[in-house]
Amino acid sequence: MLTTTISDFRKDIKNYFDKVSKNFETLIINRGKDNGVVIMSLDEYNSLLATKHELSSRINEKRLDNAIEKIENRQSFQKDLIES
């Protein structure tokens, strides 16, 4: 995670954007006491939304927990995908 001030961000905006997008960094821009902005890559943002969706219902959350438990207990198996 990177942090900077608004002044430093303005001076080197391209460099900060490159770091965020290429290195999957999260940038926090401080704007005063208890005030700030977070910048992240679009891929990271989409991943967070997908995770939020998967955990949005108790049924989904239970299904994922059961799948993780099966993997940890070596009760899972691998299947080959059928290509059409």
C-alpha positions as MATLAB code, in Angstrom:
seq = 'MLTTTISDFRKDIKNYFDKVSKNFETLIINRGKDNGVVIMSLDEYNSLLATKHELSSRINEKRLDNAIEKIENRQSFQKDLIES';
ca = [
       0.000    0.000    0.000;
       1.272    3.417   -0.966;
       0.436    6.673    0.754;
       0.999   10.237   -0.369;
      -0.293   13.750   -0.008;
      -2.433   15.485   -2.589;
       0.482   17.810   -3.415;
       2.922   14.962   -4.091;
       0.249   13.094   -6.050;
      -0.282   16.079   -8.340;
       3.465   16.379   -8.969;
       3.885   12.738   -9.995;
       0.426   11.505  -11.015;
       1.622    9.335  -13.930;
       4.132    7.491  -11.752;
       1.486    6.816   -9.082;
      -1.014    5.561  -11.671;
       1.654    3.279  -13.173;
       2.456    1.786   -9.760;
      -1.221    1.219   -9.000;
      -2.072   -0.380  -12.333;
       1.107   -2.387  -12.986;
       1.935   -3.558   -9.442;
      -1.603   -3.948   -8.074;
      -0.789   -1.360   -5.421;
      -3.427    0.538   -3.494;
      -2.782    4.256   -3.140;
      -4.102    6.329   -0.256;
      -4.043   10.085   -0.742;
      -4.242   11.925    2.559;
      -6.340   15.073    2.423;
      -6.157   16.206    6.012;
      -7.264   14.856    9.363;
      -9.319   11.654    8.948;
      -9.935   12.448    5.286;
      -8.528   10.666    2.278;
      -9.064    8.961   -1.043;
      -8.187    5.433   -2.145;
      -7.083    4.641   -5.693;
      -6.865    1.053   -6.929;
      -6.654   -0.720  -10.263;
      -9.821   -1.670  -12.105;
      -8.887   -5.369  -11.832;
      -8.565   -5.097   -8.054;
     -11.865   -3.215   -7.810;
     -13.680   -5.831   -9.914;
     -12.184   -8.585   -7.753;
     -13.494   -6.896   -4.611;
     -16.969   -6.606   -6.136;
     -16.947  -10.285   -7.111;
     -15.908  -11.283   -3.590;
     -18.611   -9.072   -2.117;
     -21.180  -10.742   -4.359;
     -19.998  -14.250   -3.438;
     -20.280  -13.441    0.267;
     -23.508  -11.461   -0.046;
     -25.780  -14.310    0.993;
     -25.453  -16.833    3.777;
     -26.088  -19.662    1.286;
     -23.152  -18.610   -0.928;
     -20.914  -18.136    2.100;
     -21.756  -21.639    3.402;
     -21.141  -23.195   -0.020;
     -17.708  -21.567   -0.245;
     -16.821  -22.594    3.329;
     -17.791  -26.200    2.532;
     -15.665  -26.178   -0.619;
     -12.651  -24.835    1.293;
     -13.136  -27.461    3.992;
     -13.225  -30.251    1.392;
     -10.010  -28.998   -0.197;
      -8.264  -28.742    3.171;
      -9.383  -32.273    4.115;
      -8.300  -33.633    0.717;
     -11.858  -34.649   -0.115;
     -11.854  -32.938   -3.489;
     -11.023  -34.264   -6.920;
      -9.964  -32.802  -10.227;
     -11.980  -33.022  -13.431;
     -10.844  -32.228  -16.928;
     -12.919  -29.685  -18.811;
     -14.733  -30.861  -21.903;
     -13.836  -28.681  -24.835;
     -16.360  -28.220  -27.601;
];
